[in-house]
């Protein structure tokens, strides 16, 4: 069976087609500037040069129509008929408390996800628009929803309830949800496989470190805590997001700078993080280059980032009563050996020993701890699209998902 994976943004659309007989990637692509002048689709059949077409696309339906045309093209396509697509897996940002796993989408499910729009006003509408467009253009093809929040729904109440009036949870669903769930789920399964065990046999801390970053404590297969909260703004310092701050800072800056709520939200989400501290960039490579030249604010940004990761790493070790495996993944986690060194530095007394020789690698699946380390340290490139395809395939073939 071939599975089409769709990830819709407000004006963009990412896609992949995978052959689930061997989980091979057949093609991938990106549609940009949907509904804006200069709409363009960039399509890549694996093993061939990229194909780019600039053409007006006024909505997601037209964009998906061009994706279908690309998949069927005689030169750079990967299927001869849309009948070869057995199902479509849709990434959906927020499923609230409705779902703890991926599901075959029904009208009732769509209704539930629409109720989650206030929780993810920028993402869920676009995600659901993609589902509706695919349903119209591919009638009869099963549609599966895979949710960023689902994997974290095993958290106990003491992990997800905020210490504010309980009525806000009851009325509006204000609680910690966590995000990056598809990535965390993928690397947990891969880590267990690499160690020859089941997730249920391990205490794992997954470190998804990129421009957006989060940690998750996964105790014997179940998430018991994660750093992102009601929104992806909470937790670690990130590329442009502040992460944890004193809530009083918000009202202080709002009053002092005479800012609107929207302006302050933009500052915390798009002008803070390592960008805000360094004043240079949200790209860790740029910041590291400046730090090497002696830029003190650049070095401070890196130090604050590492401090926050280690803070949560220690908290999760205590929370689970120990740890068997630590996983580094995502852009920074997979490619920046210095970050991995600094996170693990001085933790030998906790049984965490990084091997600098094994760690001298980028984006390659491997064990990077020493042979003597009691805690296994793994580098695992994440693959959220493959995780979406797996869940989609398992659901439509009746195997189900955990």
FENVENLIN-V941539 format. One record per residue. N is the residue number from 1. RES is the residue in three letters. SS is DSSP state (H for helix, E for strand, C for the rest). D_FIRST is the distance of its C-alpha to the first C-alpha in whole Angstrom. Layout:
<<N | RES | SS | D_FIRST> <N | RES | SS | D_FIRST>>
This chain:
<<1 | UNK | C | 0> <2 | UNK | E | 4> <3 | UNK | E | 7> <4 | UNK | E | 10> <5 | UNK | E | 13> <6 | UNK | E | 16> <7 | UNK | E | 20> <8 | UNK | E | 22> <9 | UNK | C | 26> <10 | UNK | C | 29> <11 | UNK | C | 29> <12 | UNK | C | 26> <13 | UNK | E | 22> <14 | UNK | E | 20> <15 | UNK | E | 17> <16 | UNK | E | 14> <17 | UNK | E | 10> <18 | UNK | E | 8> <19 | UNK | E | 6> <20 | UNK | C | 6> <21 | UNK | C | 6> <22 | UNK | C | 10> <23 | UNK | C | 10> <24 | UNK | E | 11> <25 | UNK | E | 12> <26 | UNK | E | 12> <27 | UNK | E | 15> <28 | UNK | E | 17> <29 | UNK | E | 20> <30 | UNK | E | 22> <31 | UNK | E | 24> <32 | UNK | E | 28> <33 | UNK | C | 31> <34 | UNK | C | 29> <35 | UNK | C | 32> <36 | UNK | C | 35> <37 | UNK | C | 36> <38 | UNK | C | 34> <39 | UNK | C | 31> <40 | UNK | E | 29> <41 | UNK | E | 25> <42 | UNK | E | 24> <43 | UNK | E | 21> <44 | UNK | E | 20> <45 | UNK | E | 18> <46 | UNK | C | 18> <47 | UNK | C | 21> <48 | UNK | C | 22> <49 | UNK | C | 25> <50 | UNK | C | 24> <51 | UNK | E | 25> <52 | UNK | E | 27> <53 | UNK | E | 28> <54 | UNK | E | 31> <55 | UNK | C | 31> <56 | UNK | C | 32> <57 | UNK | C | 29> <58 | UNK | C | 31> <59 | UNK | C | 29> <60 | UNK | H | 25> <61 | UNK | H | 24> <62 | UNK | H | 25> <63 | UNK | H | 24> <64 | UNK | H | 20> <65 | UNK | H | 21> <66 | UNK | H | 22> <67 | UNK | H | 19> <68 | UNK | H | 17> <69 | UNK | H | 19> <70 | UNK | H | 19> <71 | UNK | H | 15> <72 | UNK | H | 16> <73 | UNK | C | 19> <74 | UNK | C | 20> <75 | UNK | C | 21> <76 | UNK | C | 20> <77 | UNK | C | 16> <78 | UNK | C | 13> <79 | UNK | C | 11> <80 | UNK | C | 14> <81 | UNK | C | 13> <82 | UNK | H | 12> <83 | UNK | H | 10> <84 | UNK | H | 7> <85 | UNK | E | 7> <86 | UNK | E | 6> <87 | UNK | E | 8> <88 | UNK | E | 11> <89 | UNK | E | 13> <90 | UNK | E | 16> <91 | UNK | E | 19> <92 | UNK | E | 22> <93 | UNK | C | 25> <94 | UNK | C | 27> <95 | UNK | C | 27> <96 | UNK | C | 30> <97 | UNK | C | 31> <98 | UNK | C | 29> <99 | UNK | C | 25> <100 | UNK | C | 25> <101 | UNK | C | 21> <102 | UNK | C | 18> <103 | UNK | E | 18> <104 | UNK | E | 16> <105 | UNK | C | 19> <106 | UNK | C | 21> <107 | UNK | H | 25> <108 | UNK | H | 26> <109 | UNK | H | 24> <110 | UNK | H | 25> <111 | UNK | H | 29> <112 | UNK | H | 29> <113 | UNK | H | 27> <114 | UNK | H | 30> <115 | UNK | H | 32> <116 | UNK | C | 31> <117 | UNK | H | 32> <118 | UNK | H | 36> <119 | UNK | H | 34> <120 | UNK | C | 32> <121 | UNK | C | 34> <122 | UNK | C | 32> <123 | UNK | C | 29> <124 | UNK | H | 28> <125 | UNK | H | 29> <126 | UNK | H | 27> <127 | UNK | H | 23> <128 | UNK | H | 24> <129 | UNK | H | 25> <130 | UNK | H | 21> <131 | UNK | H | 20> <132 | UNK | H | 22> <133 | UNK | H | 22> <134 | UNK | H | 18> <135 | UNK | H | 19> <136 | UNK | H | 21> <137 | UNK | H | 19> <138 | UNK | C | 16> <139 | UNK | C | 17> <140 | UNK | C | 15> <141 | UNK | C | 12> <142 | UNK | E | 12> <143 | UNK | E | 14> <144 | UNK | E | 15> <145 | UNK | E | 18> <146 | UNK | E | 18> <147 | UNK | E | 22> <148 | UNK | C | 24> <149 | UNK | C | 27> <150 | UNK | H | 25> <151 | UNK | H | 25> <152 | UNK | H | 29> <153 | UNK | H | 29> <154 | UNK | H | 31> <155 | UNK | C | 34> <156 | UNK | C | 37> <157 | UNK | H | 39> <158 | UNK | H | 42> <159 | UNK | H | 39> <160 | UNK | H | 38> <161 | UNK | C | 41> <162 | UNK | C | 44> <163 | UNK | C | 47> <164 | UNK | C | 48> <165 | UNK | C | 49> <166 | UNK | C | 47> <167 | UNK | H | 47> <168 | UNK | H | 45> <169 | UNK | H | 42> <170 | UNK | H | 42> <171 | UNK | H | 43> <172 | UNK | H | 40> <173 | UNK | C | 38> <174 | UNK | C | 40> <175 | UNK | C | 38> <176 | UNK | C | 36> <177 | UNK | C | 33> <178 | UNK | C | 31> <179 | UNK | C | 29> <180 | UNK | C | 26> <181 | UNK | H | 25> <182 | UNK | H | 21> <183 | UNK | H | 23> <184 | UNK | H | 25> <185 | UNK | H | 23> <186 | UNK | H | 20> <187 | UNK | H | 24> <188 | UNK | H | 25> <189 | UNK | H | 22> <190 | UNK | H | 22> <191 | UNK | H | 26> <192 | UNK | H | 26> <193 | UNK | H | 24> <194 | UNK | H | 26> <195 | UNK | C | 29> <196 | UNK | C | 28> <197 | UNK | C | 28> <198 | UNK | C | 26> <199 | UNK | H | 27> <200 | UNK | H | 29> <201 | UNK | H | 31> <202 | UNK | C | 32> <203 | UNK | E | 34> <204 | UNK | E | 32> <205 | UNK | E | 33> <206 | UNK | E | 31> <207 | UNK | E | 32> <208 | UNK | E | 30> <209 | UNK | E | 33> <210 | UNK | C | 32> <211 | UNK | C | 34> <212 | UNK | C | 33> <213 | UNK | E | 33> <214 | UNK | E | 33> <215 | UNK | E | 33> <216 | UNK | E | 32> <217 | UNK | E | 34> <218 | UNK | E | 31> <219 | UNK | E | 33> <220 | UNK | C | 31> <221 | UNK | C | 28> <222 | UNK | E | 30> <223 | UNK | E | 31> <224 | UNK | E | 34> <225 | UNK | E | 35> <226 | UNK | E | 34> <227 | UNK | C | 36> <228 | UNK | C | 35> <229 | UNK | C | 36> <230 | UNK | C | 36> <231 | UNK | C | 35> <232 | UNK | C | 34> <233 | UNK | C | 38> <234 | UNK | C | 39> <235 | UNK | C | 39> <236 | UNK | C | 39> <237 | UNK | C | 41> <238 | UNK | C | 38> <239 | UNK | C | 38> <240 | UNK | C | 40> <241 | UNK | C | 39> <242 | UNK | C | 43> <243 | UNK | C | 41> <244 | UNK | C | 44> <245 | UNK | C | 47> <246 | UNK | C | 50> <247 | UNK | H | 49> <248 | UNK | H | 53> <249 | UNK | H | 52> <250 | UNK | H | 50> <251 | UNK | H | 53> <252 | UNK | H | 56> <253 | UNK | H | 54> <254 | UNK | H | 53> <255 | UNK | H | 57> <256 | UNK | H | 58> <257 | UNK | C | 56> <258 | UNK | C | 57> <259 | UNK | C | 53> <260 | UNK | C | 51> <261 | UNK | H | 48> <262 | UNK | H | 45> <263 | UNK | H | 47> <264 | UNK | H | 47> <265 | UNK | H | 43> <266 | UNK | H | 43> <267 | UNK | H | 45> <268 | UNK | H | 43> <269 | UNK | H | 40> <270 | UNK | H | 40> <271 | UNK | C | 44> <272 | UNK | C | 44> <273 | UNK | H | 42> <274 | UNK | H | 43> <275 | UNK | H | 44> <276 | UNK | H | 46> <277 | UNK | H | 48> <278 | UNK | H | 48> <279 | UNK | C | 48> <280 | UNK | C | 47> <281 | UNK | C | 43> <282 | UNK | C | 40> <283 | UNK | C | 38> <284 | UNK | H | 39> <285 | UNK | H | 40> <286 | UNK | H | 42> <287 | UNK | H | 44> <288 | UNK | H | 44> <289 | UNK | H | 46> <290 | UNK | H | 48> <291 | UNK | H | 49> <292 | UNK | H | 49> <293 | UNK | C | 52> <294 | UNK | C | 54> <295 | UNK | C | 53> <296 | UNK | H | 54> <297 | UNK | H | 51> <298 | UNK | H | 48> <299 | UNK | H | 49> <300 | UNK | H | 50> <301 | UNK | H | 46> <302 | UNK | H | 45> <303 | UNK | H | 47> <304 | UNK | H | 46> <305 | UNK | H | 42> <306 | UNK | H | 43> <307 | UNK | H | 45> <308 | UNK | H | 43> <309 | UNK | H | 40> <310 | UNK | H | 42> <311 | UNK | H | 44> <312 | UNK | H | 41> <313 | UNK | H | 40> <314 | UNK | H | 43> <315 | UNK | H | 43> <316 | UNK | H | 39> <317 | UNK | H | 41> <318 | UNK | H | 44> <319 | UNK | H | 41> <320 | UNK | H | 39> <321 | UNK | C | 42> <322 | UNK | C | 41> <323 | UNK | C | 38> <324 | UNK | C | 36> <325 | UNK | E | 34> <326 | UNK | E | 34> <327 | UNK | E | 31> <328 | UNK | E | 31> <329 | UNK | E | 28> <330 | UNK | H | 28> <331 | UNK | H | 30> <332 | UNK | H | 33> <333 | UNK | H | 32> <334 | UNK | H | 30> <335 | UNK | H | 33> <336 | UNK | C | 36> <337 | UNK | H | 38> <338 | UNK | H | 41> <339 | UNK | H | 39> <340 | UNK | H | 38> <341 | UNK | H | 42> <342 | UNK | H | 43> <343 | UNK | H | 41> <344 | UNK | H | 42> <345 | UNK | C | 45> <346 | UNK | C | 48> <347 | UNK | C | 46> <348 | UNK | H | 47> <349 | UNK | H | 49> <350 | UNK | H | 46> <351 | UNK | C | 44> <352 | UNK | C | 42> <353 | UNK | C | 42> <354 | UNK | E | 41> <355 | UNK | C | 41> <356 | UNK | H | 42> <357 | UNK | H | 41> <358 | UNK | H | 37> <359 | UNK | H | 37> <360 | UNK | C | 38> <361 | UNK | C | 34> <362 | UNK | C | 32> <363 | UNK | C | 28> <364 | UNK | C | 28> <365 | UNK | C | 26> <366 | UNK | E | 29> <367 | UNK | E | 32> <368 | UNK | C | 35> <369 | UNK | E | 38> <370 | UNK | C | 41> <371 | UNK | C | 41> <372 | UNK | C | 43> <373 | UNK | C | 42> <374 | UNK | C | 41> <375 | UNK | C | 38> <376 | UNK | E | 35> <377 | UNK | E | 35> <378 | UNK | E | 31> <379 | UNK | E | 30> <380 | UNK | C | 26> <381 | UNK | C | 24> <382 | UNK | C | 23> <383 | UNK | C | 19> <384 | UNK | H | 19> <385 | UNK | H | 15> <386 | UNK | H | 14> <387 | UNK | H | 15> <388 | UNK | H | 14> <389 | UNK | H | 10> <390 | UNK | H | 11> <391 | UNK | H | 13> <392 | UNK | H | 11> <393 | UNK | H | 8> <394 | UNK | H | 11> <395 | UNK | H | 12> <396 | UNK | H | 10> <397 | UNK | C | 9> <398 | UNK | C | 13> <399 | UNK | C | 14> <400 | UNK | C | 16> <401 | UNK | C | 17> <402 | UNK | C | 21>>
